Amino acid sequence: MHSVELRTLSPAELSRTARVHIAGHRGLVGSALVRHFTEQGFGDLLLRSSDVTDLRERDAVRRLYAAERPRVVVLAAARVGGIAANAARPVDFLSDNLRIQLNVLDAAHEFGVERLLFLGSSCIYPKHAPQPIPESALLTGPLEPTNDAYAIAKISGILHIQALRRQYGLPYISAMPTNLYGPGDNLDPRTSHVVPAMLQRTHEAHSRRASRITHWGSGTPRREFLHVDDLARACLFLLENYDGDAPVNVGTGSDLELRELAALIARTVGYQGSVEWDASRPDGTPQKLLDTGLINGLGWKPEIALPDGLAETYAWLRSQSRP
């Protein structure tokens, strides 16, 4: 494989005329990235849906990059899902994500991409990592078994980024967002994450005037939630302000029990019935709060408070013509 000569960029304001490939632009994160980059004046976004370019297919990715020559890439494409989906289909989560990452990162190097941001997940950290979790906790202990296949794929992506920096001197970086939510989220109860699952379940109970709803687990795990528009702002900020080996945590710096989240969602929806918990269902990691000292020290902080973000997300959910 022959690599073209690279014109690498130091962290600085990106040219708004640069061609930017947002990989995974139809997903929760990708759609937020499209909104933010467009608002910030980027006029040449390279967007290809999976039915046009399947990022799991190596030749398809090489053809895309050979023809379009993006200068900047945000790799947000991934197979994602909640605890049930991860536990039921670990092979899919491992295989699909590894192939996407390998194909995009190899093509980026081969065809001269100047700046690239790889998006991982907070599940890369050990199940019993210190709280809040610093970036240095990576690879220091066993993973949470319910999503270890997905986590291993994302860890491979981080190491691939570090290897490209070490071997070729490329200013590619990676970021690890905490639990995300917002408009455009997956509402499928079989595969959704905790916020959309709880919102949908509570909305349906409210619509039926049900006297009770039951959520998965004990309700005691603590989680941190970041609005996806805040993540999109963080992505552009990091591309313009960070160039380092370490993955960068992106979160709010605060968490709450899932019981508290359920109560907040009930208030958002207007549901007044009882909220119960099915403790036979898995809880996952007992706590997952990211140490955001690195990105905060660079000058970035989130802007959307959880109650405001949930209200916006619920308004979007209601607009989807769900019962």
VMD Tcl script that draws the C-alpha trace (Angstrom):
set ca {
  {0.00 0.00 0.00}
  {1.45 3.35 -1.04}
  {0.75 6.41 1.10}
  {0.49 9.90 -0.34}
  {2.57 12.71 1.12}
  {0.83 14.26 4.11}
  {0.49 17.96 4.87}
  {-0.08 17.62 8.61}
  {-1.68 20.41 10.61}
  {-0.84 21.57 14.09}
  {-3.88 22.19 16.27}
  {-5.34 25.45 15.03}
  {-8.59 26.74 13.59}
  {-9.66 24.48 10.76}
  {-10.32 26.02 7.38}
  {-14.05 26.28 6.84}
  {-13.44 25.32 3.21}
  {-11.77 22.01 4.14}
  {-13.58 18.87 3.04}
  {-14.70 17.11 6.22}
  {-15.85 13.50 6.20}
  {-18.32 12.90 9.02}
  {-18.42 9.12 9.10}
  {-21.74 7.95 10.51}
  {-23.60 11.18 9.78}
  {-27.07 9.64 10.18}
  {-26.53 8.47 13.76}
  {-27.10 10.32 17.00}
  {-23.56 11.70 17.13}
  {-23.09 12.11 13.39}
  {-26.26 14.14 12.93}
  {-25.20 16.44 15.79}
  {-21.78 16.84 14.15}
  {-23.44 17.80 10.85}
  {-25.54 20.42 12.65}
  {-22.59 21.92 14.50}
  {-20.09 21.92 11.65}
  {-22.70 23.50 9.38}
  {-23.48 26.16 11.98}
  {-19.75 26.87 12.28}
  {-19.45 27.60 8.56}
  {-18.05 24.36 7.13}
  {-19.37 24.23 3.58}
  {-17.87 21.00 2.23}
  {-19.11 18.12 4.35}
  {-18.60 14.66 2.87}
  {-21.63 12.59 3.85}
  {-22.22 9.05 2.66}
  {-24.88 6.73 4.04}
  {-24.10 3.06 4.58}
  {-26.28 2.01 1.66}
  {-23.96 4.04 -0.61}
  {-20.62 3.37 1.09}
  {-20.50 0.52 3.59}
  {-17.57 1.39 5.85}
  {-17.21 -2.30 6.73}
  {-16.07 -2.90 3.13}
  {-12.40 -2.02 2.67}
  {-12.53 -1.40 -1.08}
  {-15.57 0.84 -0.73}
  {-13.76 3.07 1.78}
  {-10.63 3.24 -0.37}
  {-12.69 4.22 -3.42}
  {-14.42 6.96 -1.43}
  {-11.20 8.46 -0.10}
  {-9.37 8.14 -3.41}
  {-12.15 10.04 -5.17}
  {-13.10 12.61 -2.54}
  {-9.80 13.24 -0.68}
  {-11.17 14.58 2.62}
  {-8.76 16.73 4.62}
  {-10.46 16.19 7.98}
  {-12.30 13.12 9.31}
  {-14.50 12.61 12.36}
  {-14.98 8.88 12.81}
  {-18.38 8.63 14.51}
  {-19.59 5.58 12.58}
  {-20.10 2.53 14.78}
  {-22.44 -0.28 15.63}
  {-23.87 0.86 18.95}
  {-26.58 -0.31 21.32}
  {-27.66 -0.62 24.91}
  {-26.83 -3.29 27.45}
  {-29.27 -5.85 25.99}
  {-27.97 -5.51 22.43}
  {-24.33 -5.70 23.53}
  {-24.96 -8.80 25.62}
  {-26.95 -10.57 22.89}
  {-24.70 -9.85 19.86}
  {-21.08 -9.44 20.97}
  {-19.71 -10.80 17.68}
  {-21.54 -8.13 15.68}
  {-20.29 -5.34 17.95}
  {-16.71 -6.59 17.79}
  {-16.51 -7.45 14.09}
  {-18.39 -4.49 12.63}
  {-16.58 -1.88 14.72}
  {-13.14 -3.34 14.09}
  {-13.74 -3.37 10.33}
  {-15.09 0.19 10.26}
  {-12.13 1.50 12.23}
  {-9.44 -0.38 10.31}
  {-10.85 0.63 6.94}
  {-11.27 4.32 7.73}
  {-7.98 4.75 9.58}
  {-5.98 2.91 6.92}
  {-7.61 4.94 4.13}
  {-7.06 8.18 6.04}
  {-3.34 7.48 6.21}
  {-3.12 6.26 2.61}
  {-4.96 9.20 1.08}
  {-3.53 12.08 3.07}
  {-6.14 13.00 5.66}
  {-4.56 15.81 7.69}
  {-6.62 15.78 10.90}
  {-8.73 12.94 12.29}
  {-10.76 12.45 15.45}
  {-11.71 8.92 16.50}
  {-14.68 8.65 18.86}
  {-14.65 5.83 21.36}
  {-16.76 5.27 24.45}
  {-16.43 5.45 28.22}
  {-16.98 1.66 28.33}
  {-13.29 1.25 27.41}
  {-12.42 1.69 31.07}
  {-12.29 -1.14 33.64}
  {-15.49 -2.05 35.42}
  {-14.03 -1.06 38.78}
  {-11.96 1.92 37.67}
  {-11.37 4.75 40.15}
  {-14.09 7.38 40.12}
  {-14.04 9.81 38.43}
  {-12.22 7.84 35.75}
  {-8.97 9.39 34.46}
  {-7.67 8.68 30.99}
  {-4.77 6.82 32.63}
  {-7.17 4.08 33.82}
  {-7.22 2.57 30.32}
  {-6.04 -1.09 30.30}
  {-5.63 -1.26 34.09}
  {-8.32 -3.86 34.87}
  {-11.10 -6.17 33.63}
  {-13.92 -4.72 31.53}
  {-17.65 -4.83 32.22}
  {-18.67 -8.24 30.77}
  {-21.97 -7.05 29.26}
  {-20.20 -4.84 26.71}
  {-16.63 -6.11 26.63}
  {-16.69 -6.94 22.90}
  {-17.67 -3.37 21.98}
  {-15.12 -2.00 24.44}
  {-12.30 -4.11 22.98}
  {-13.10 -2.80 19.50}
  {-12.95 0.78 20.73}
  {-9.72 0.16 22.64}
  {-8.24 -1.18 19.40}
  {-9.21 2.09 17.73}
  {-7.41 4.12 20.39}
  {-4.27 2.02 20.00}
  {-4.50 2.34 16.21}
  {-4.56 6.13 16.58}
  {-1.55 6.02 18.89}
  {0.30 3.73 16.47}
  {-0.35 6.09 13.55}
  {1.03 8.96 15.63}
  {4.09 6.96 16.67}
  {4.95 5.41 13.29}
  {3.95 8.23 10.92}
  {3.79 11.34 13.08}
  {0.16 11.99 12.23}
  {-1.78 14.46 14.41}
  {-4.72 12.09 14.81}
  {-6.54 12.07 18.16}
  {-9.25 10.19 20.02}
  {-12.01 11.22 22.41}
  {-14.07 9.15 24.84}
  {-17.57 10.53 25.41}
  {-19.65 9.55 28.40}
  {-23.27 8.32 28.03}
  {-24.96 10.38 25.34}
  {-28.54 11.41 24.69}
  {-30.44 13.90 22.56}
  {-32.59 14.36 19.45}
  {-32.01 11.65 16.87}
  {-31.44 8.89 19.40}
  {-32.37 5.26 18.82}
  {-35.89 4.56 20.13}
  {-35.95 0.81 19.43}
  {-36.59 -0.80 22.85}
  {-34.47 -3.81 21.88}
  {-31.29 -1.82 21.22}
  {-31.65 1.64 22.75}
  {-29.53 3.20 25.49}
  {-30.84 4.11 28.93}
  {-32.17 7.66 28.36}
  {-34.23 6.98 25.21}
  {-35.39 3.65 26.66}
  {-36.60 5.32 29.86}
  {-38.13 8.25 27.99}
  {-40.01 6.01 25.59}
  {-41.22 3.67 28.34}
  {-42.38 6.58 30.52}
  {-44.05 8.34 27.60}
  {-45.98 5.21 26.65}
  {-47.06 4.64 30.27}
  {-48.18 8.26 30.52}
  {-50.14 7.99 27.26}
  {-51.89 4.81 28.49}
  {-52.41 6.26 31.99}
  {-50.64 3.19 33.36}
  {-50.33 3.06 37.13}
  {-46.75 1.75 37.11}
  {-43.71 1.28 34.92}
  {-40.75 -1.07 35.39}
  {-37.17 -0.19 34.44}
  {-34.23 -2.58 34.14}
  {-31.90 -3.30 37.06}
  {-31.82 -2.06 40.64}
  {-31.77 1.65 39.85}
  {-28.65 2.15 41.99}
  {-25.89 2.44 39.33}
  {-24.61 5.97 38.88}
  {-24.28 7.40 35.38}
  {-23.17 10.62 33.74}
  {-25.12 11.98 30.75}
  {-23.92 14.39 28.07}
  {-26.14 16.03 25.47}
  {-24.99 15.09 22.00}
  {-24.81 18.73 20.89}
  {-22.27 19.35 23.65}
  {-20.24 16.44 22.31}
  {-20.35 17.90 18.79}
  {-18.97 21.17 20.14}
  {-16.25 19.23 21.97}
  {-15.23 17.41 18.79}
  {-14.53 20.58 16.84}
  {-12.87 22.11 19.90}
  {-10.48 19.16 20.20}
  {-9.63 19.14 16.51}
  {-8.63 22.79 16.83}
  {-6.99 22.70 20.27}
  {-5.54 19.26 21.06}
  {-2.75 17.09 19.67}
  {-1.77 14.31 22.05}
  {-1.52 10.54 22.44}
  {-3.97 10.23 25.31}
  {-7.66 9.74 24.58}
  {-9.61 12.72 25.92}
  {-12.60 12.18 28.19}
  {-15.67 14.23 27.28}
  {-18.37 14.51 29.92}
  {-20.12 16.76 32.39}
  {-18.14 15.93 35.50}
  {-21.27 14.97 37.48}
  {-23.46 11.87 37.74}
  {-26.66 10.63 39.34}
  {-28.34 7.35 40.26}
  {-30.58 5.80 37.62}
  {-33.41 6.11 40.16}
  {-32.85 9.86 40.14}
  {-32.77 9.87 36.34}
  {-36.07 7.94 36.23}
  {-37.68 10.47 38.57}
  {-36.39 13.38 36.46}
  {-37.73 11.75 33.30}
  {-41.12 11.16 34.96}
  {-41.31 14.87 35.80}
  {-40.27 15.79 32.26}
  {-43.01 13.60 30.78}
  {-45.61 14.45 33.43}
  {-46.00 10.83 34.50}
  {-47.37 10.44 38.03}
  {-47.57 6.65 38.41}
  {-45.17 4.50 40.40}
  {-41.69 3.60 39.13}
  {-40.49 0.06 39.85}
  {-37.29 -1.84 39.12}
  {-36.59 -5.35 37.83}
  {-33.49 -6.35 39.80}
  {-33.22 -9.61 37.82}
  {-31.96 -7.53 34.90}
  {-28.25 -6.62 34.76}
  {-27.03 -3.33 36.21}
  {-23.75 -3.12 34.35}
  {-20.92 -1.07 35.83}
  {-21.82 0.26 39.30}
  {-20.55 3.77 38.53}
  {-19.15 5.47 35.47}
  {-18.11 9.09 35.92}
  {-15.35 10.53 33.76}
  {-12.55 12.77 34.96}
  {-12.83 15.70 32.56}
  {-9.87 17.66 33.89}
  {-7.92 17.38 30.62}
  {-10.56 18.86 28.32}
  {-11.68 21.39 30.93}
  {-8.06 22.51 31.27}
  {-7.94 23.11 27.52}
  {-10.91 25.46 27.88}
  {-14.02 23.40 27.04}
  {-17.05 22.85 29.25}
  {-20.57 21.54 28.49}
  {-23.41 24.03 28.08}
  {-26.65 22.00 28.27}
  {-28.00 21.07 31.72}
  {-29.60 17.63 32.03}
  {-33.19 18.85 32.75}
  {-33.06 21.15 29.70}
  {-31.57 18.45 27.50}
  {-34.17 15.90 28.57}
  {-37.00 18.34 27.85}
  {-35.61 18.96 24.35}
  {-35.15 15.23 23.73}
  {-38.68 14.48 24.90}
  {-40.09 17.13 22.57}
  {-38.20 15.45 19.72}
  {-39.48 12.00 20.79}
  {-43.08 13.25 20.70}
  {-42.49 14.62 17.21}
  {-41.65 11.11 15.97}
  {-45.36 10.13 15.96}
  {-44.88 7.51 18.62}
  {-47.92 6.53 20.70}
}
mol new
graphics top color blue
foreach p $ca { graphics top sphere $p radius 0.5 }
foreach p [lrange $ca 0 end-1] q [lrange $ca 1 end] { graphics top cylinder $p $q radius 0.2 }
display resetview
